[in-house]
Amino acid sequence: MSTVKLEGLRNRTVAVTRPPERSAEAVELIEGAGGRALVAPTLELKEAHTESLREVCRRADEWDLVIFTSQAAVESLFQLCREFAGKIRKDCLVAVIGPRTARVAGEHGLRVDIVPEDYTAEGLLDALTGLNIEGWKVALPRTLSARKVLPRGLEMMGAEVLVAEAYRSGLPEDTGPAEELIDGLLEGKVDAVTFTSPLTVENLFKIAGNRRKELIEVLKRVKVAAIGPITLRKLEEHGITAVTPERYTVKDMIAALAVSMGEDVD
């Protein structure tokens, strides 16, 4: 991606609401374009080495299909079960939500067989429709706060699904940066906000407390970017419009935001 495409971010303050360990790419893009990145995480991911995740490891040679919907799920499983890639059968398929998760899975020795064109749960289900997975044993390590679309869809296709809690998604222990973001928005000091999941939206509103309604009104007036349609839908529930890229990646979201902001100054 060229810097030219990001010129709309120059001298603009853009908030990144992802967890700090997932924010580096967005920060680099924003600051590389001459903007100011305000890292204000509204979400914290914590590994959860649960009994269900241990079961995924214990039954490694039973799985017909293993699905990862985030990098965090891959990392948590391999923290617990470093030998997992060597324990699964050679004919076990591995599906992931998108290219970044595929890269992390590959780094841990997994051969990734399926990456959907649409980086959503619905996209994964579409990518699996050509397979007859009736009777398959499917491992799905993820956070339990995720939508039920994927496991329900797999079960409707006849699969036996183990949803294993691999990590927990919650409010950050330190809400100070998010509160500073809210202050900045209400004071007119923030030009744009990026959201990468419905939880990053919901948690910002929780942190806002009695300032929630005022915050929503401000978000209707500043630039907002959503990584994909699921996050967009959560914003639209509150009457907030957002820029959404054609490809649901951080890079494409930042590019779409830059184009949108560049149009405003033309």
N, C-alpha and C positions, 0 to 999 in steps of 0.2 A: 504494500500500500504506500503510495507516495505521500509526502508531506503536503503537496498541493491540494489533495483531496480533503485535508484536514484544516485548511486555512480558516474555516469558520470558527475554529476553537481559539484562535489567537486572542490573547488578553481576556479570555473568558474563564470564569470559575465553574468547574464541572465537578459535581459530587459523585463519588463512587461508593455505593452502599454494600458492596460485597465484603466478605471476610477479608482481613488484611492479607492473608496468605494467597488469596485468589485475585488480588487487585493489581499486581505488578504490571500486567499487560496493558490494562486500561490507563494506569498512571503514566506509563512510558509513552503511549500514543498521545495522550492529552498534553503532557509536558513537552514532548517532541514537536508538537504543533504550536508551541508558544502559549499554551493555556496553563491554568493552575488547577491541579488535581486536588480535590478535597476528599481524603479517604475518611469516610464516616460509616463504618460497618454497622448494619442493623441486624446482622445475622452472625451467629457463631456456630461452628461445626466442631463437635467433639466425638472422637472415636468411641465406639461402644462395643467392647468385646463380649457380646452377649452369648447366652447359651444357643440361640438360634444361629448366630454366626459360627460358633464352634461346630454346629451340626453341618453347615455348609462344608467345612473343612473335613470333618469326619467322613462324610458321604461323598467326598470328591470324586471317587471312581464310579458313582452312581448317576451323575448328572448327564443328561442328554444336551442340555442347554444352560449356559450361565449368562445372565444379563447384568450389565453394569450401567446405571443411569447417571453416574457421576464419578469424577476422579476420586472423591472422598471415599466412596464405597470400595474402589480398588485398593486404595492405600490402607484402609482399615483392615480389609480381609488379609492382605499380605503382611501386615504387622502381626497379625494373629497366626497366620498360616503361611509361612514363607515358602513352603514347599508345594503350594497349591498347584502351580503350573505343571509340576512334574507328576502330580497325583491324578489329574483328570485324564479320562480316556482320550485317545487320539481322535476318536470320532465325535467327541463332545464339541458342540458349537459354542462360540463366544460371540455375543452381540453387545454392542455399546451404543450409547445415545448419540455420540458425535465424535469428531476427529481428535479432540483433546483427550477425552477419556480413552480413545483407542491408543493414543500415544503412550499414556501412562500404563495401560494394560500391557502394551508391547514391551515397555521397559521392565516389566515384571515377568517377562518370558511367555506371555500368552499370545497365541495366534488369534487375531481378531478376524472373524468370518463375516460379520454383518454390521454395517454402519448405515443407518437410514439416510435418505436424502433430506428428510424433514426431522430435525433434531428434537423430537418430542416423543412422549409415550405413544401417541397415536401413530407417529412415523415408524416407530419400532414395530408396532402391531402390523402396520401395512407391509413392512419389510419381511415379516414372518408369514404373511398370508399364502405365499407360494409353497410353504412347507406343510406337510401333514404332521402336526405335533401332537396329535391325539395320543394320550398315554405317556407322553414324554415327562420325565422328571426335570423340573426347571428350578434353578437356584436364582433368587433375586435379592442380593444384598443391597440395602439402601436405608434411608431414614424412614421411620414409620409415619412421619408427618407428610410424606409425599402423597400425591393423588392416587386414588385406587384404580384409575383407568387401566393401567398396564396389567396388574395381577388379575383383575376381573376379565379383561380381554383374553388373556392367556388361558384362563379357566374355561371361558366360553369356547375356546378352540380345542378343549379337551385335555389340556396339560394339567399335571399335578405340580402345583407351585409352592415353594417354600419362600416366603418373604422373611428375610433375616435382617434384624436391626444391626446395621454396620456402623452407624453414627447417629448422633442426635443433632437436630437443628433447633436452635433456640435464640433467645435474646442474648446479646453479648453481656458479659459480666460488667464491662465498663461501657456504659451508655453515654459517657461524656462527649465523644466525637459526634455521635448522632444528635445529641442535644445541641451541640454547637452548629451542626448543619441546620437544624430547625430554627435556631436563632438567626443564622445567616439568611435563610429563606425569608423569614418574617421581616428582616431588616433590609431586604432587597440586595443582598451582597452575593447571592449565588445565582448564576445564569442558567444552569441546567443540572438535572439529576438523572442518574442512570440506575436502572433496576434490572437485576438478572434472575429474579424468581418472584413468585407471588409472596413468599415469606419476607423478602426484603422490603416489600411494600407494606404488608400487614404490620411488621414489627416497627417500622418507622412511625406508623400511626399509633401503635401502643405506647411507644416511647414519648410521643407528643402529649399524651394524656389529655388534659383539659384544653390543650391548644390544637387538638385534632382538626376541628372544623375550620379554624383559621388556616392551618397548614394546607388542608385540601384546597381551599380557595386560592392560596398562593400557587400551588402546583398546577392549577388550571391556567395560570398566567405565564409561568416560566416554561422553558423547554424541558421536556421529559423524554427519555429514551427507554424503551423496553426491549429486552433481548429477543423476545418472541411472543407469539399470540397468547400463550397462557398467562404470562406476566401482564401483557396488554389488557387482557380481559379483567384482571384484578383491578387495574387502574381505572378502567372504564366503568366498573361498578360504582366508582366514586365520582364519575363525571370528568375524569382526567384523560385528556388525549395524549398520545405518545407516538414518537417516531419508532418504527420497528423495521429492522433490516429484512431483506429477502432470505439471507442465510443467518441462522440464529447463533452467531458467534459474537464474542466481545469486540473483535476487530471490526466486523461489519456493523455492529451497533454504533460504535464510536464514529465510524465513517458516515453512517446515515445521519447521526446527530450533527456532525460537522457540516454536512451539506445543508441540512435544515437551518442551522444557525448562520451559514454563509448567505443563504437566500435572504435572511432578515436584514443583512447589511448592504445588499446590492441596491 
